[in-house]
């Protein structure tokens, strides 16, 4: 724990903590602004492209496993993607999960 030696039981001590917090908040907002300016400049220069999209082939293989009823965790682990990525793919493709069955816990890779 950080001990600044400020007595927060007095009005002056509470004011000091409030001022320090306000300065810290200003610093955080300034860093966010600088980061946004840097990202905009990189985008304008064509150097900021974000993540590579998942290939169509990989997307199709994932959706096939979803339709087969494989567990999302097993699919995510095998294809090295996150759960939300799989759910977003399903939503975009209009895919739904089949009813659970005895074999749904087996990944077919």
Residue pairs with C-beta under 8 A, 6 or more apart in sequence:
4 20
6 13
6 16
6 17
7 13
8 14
8 17
39 48
42 48
54 62
54 81
54 85
54 89
58 79
59 89
61 79
62 75
62 79
62 81
62 86
62 89
63 89
63 90
63 93
63 95
65 75
65 78
65 107
65 108
65 109
66 72
66 75
66 86
66 89
66 90
66 95
66 97
67 95
67 98
68 98
68 108
69 97
69 98
69 99
69 100
69 101
69 103
69 104
70 104
70 106
70 107
70 108
71 104
71 105
71 107
72 83
72 86
72 87
73 83
74 105
74 107
75 81
75 86
75 107
76 82
76 83
76 85
76 86
78 107
78 109
89 95
90 96
90 97
98 104
